[in-house]
Amino acid sequence: MPSPSRDADNYSFDGFTWPRFTQVPNETFEELMPRLSGAAFKVLMAIAHRVLYYGREEGYAPVGYAEIVAMTGLHKDSVRRAVKECLDIGCIEVIEDYDASRSLSRMYGLKFAPGYGPENTRRRPDTDSESHDPHDS
């Protein structure tokens, strides 16, 4: 993926491709977008993209601080404040904590409601008709 440039004067978006997309839960737009700052919303979208697109099979694709900086184009201080805002409101969580002995930075992921999340949404062939969500239609 090419690195985004912050120089808006020299950039022109070519348009969206189809059908490559990341399904984002409706709560993101209905509950969180009006409450989060612009920077925090960008951070949430970066983490959501990483988890919901790249981790869709495993349900696990934590994203680190440096990657959030690169994905959002935000300054590291803005990312630090935005991550704290997302943690405080409860839309993301720490998946792996900092471990200097393993050179592991703190990793973040989406916080799923109890009973939801990738491990709870896998449909088995024998339960497809029983677990139909009317909002999926």
N, C-alpha and C positions, 0 to 999 in steps of 0.2 A: 504494500500500500504506500503510495507516495506521501511524503511528508507535507502537511498542509502549510501554506504560506499565509502569513498574517497580512500581507500586502494586498488589500482588496482592490486597489487600482489596476493591478496586473492580473487579476484572476477573473475568469468567467466560467461559471458552472455549465457543463455540457448537457446535463439532464440526468434523470434517474434511469438505471437499468432495470430490467424486469426479467425474471421474478425474484431476484436476489433481494432478500429483505430480512429484517429482524422484527419478530413479533414482540411488541412491547405491551405489557399489561395496561388496561384502561385506567387503573388507579394512578398510573404515572401522570396522565394528563388531567384527570378529573380531580384528584386530591393533592398531588405533589407539585405540579407545575405552577399553580397559583400561589403556593406557599414558599417555594424555594427561590433563592436568588438566581440570577442568570448563570453565574459561575457554578453554583451547586447543581443546577439542572443539567449543565453540560457534563459535569462529573458523573451524575447519575446516568445520563445517556451513554457515556463511555463505558461505565461498568455494566450497564444493561446490555449493551451491544456485545461486550466480551462474554458475558455469562450466557445470554440468550441465543447468540449466534454461534460462537465458537464452542461453548460448553453445552449445547443443546442435547447431545447424546448422553454425556456423562453427568450433566447437571452441575458441573463444577468447572469453572474457568476463572479463578481469582485473578485480579489485576493489581499490579503494584503501582506505587506512587509515581515512579519515573515514567511508566507507560501512560498513566493518566495525564501527566504533563504533556507528553508527546501527542496523545490522542486529542486533547482539548485545545491545544495551543495557548493555554493559560500559563501565566507565570507561576513558578513553584509556590510562592507565598499565597497566591489566589487559590491554588489547588489545595494547599494545606487548610485554609479557612473553609473552602467549599466541602472538603471531605469531613471536617468537623461538623459542619452544618448538616450534612447528610446523615452522619452518625447520630447527632443529637435528635434529629426528627425521626430516626429509626428506619430509613429506607435502604441503608446499606449496613453491613456488619464486617467486622474483622474476621477473616477466614483463617489466616495464619499470622501470628505475631512476629515481630522483629526478633531475629536470632543472629547475633553477630558471629557466633561460632560457626554457623553454617552459611554466613553471608546472605541471609534471607531477609528481605525487607518485609514490612507489613503488607499483607495482601488483603484486598477487599472483595466482597461479593454482594449480591442483592440479599436483602433480608426478606424471606418468604413468610407469609402468615402460617400459623400452625395448621397442619393438615394439607398444606399446599406445597408447591415447590416441585422440582423435577422428580424426586424420589416418590412423591405421592400422586403424580399425574400420569405415570406410565399406564396405558390401558392394556389390559390383557385381553386376548380374543374372547374369552368366556365372559367378560364383564363389560364389553363395549356398549351394549344396549342399556345396561343398568346404570352406567355412569354418564349418560348423556347430559351435558350442560345446555340448558335452553338458550344461553347467551351465545353459544357457538354457532347457532343457525344464522 
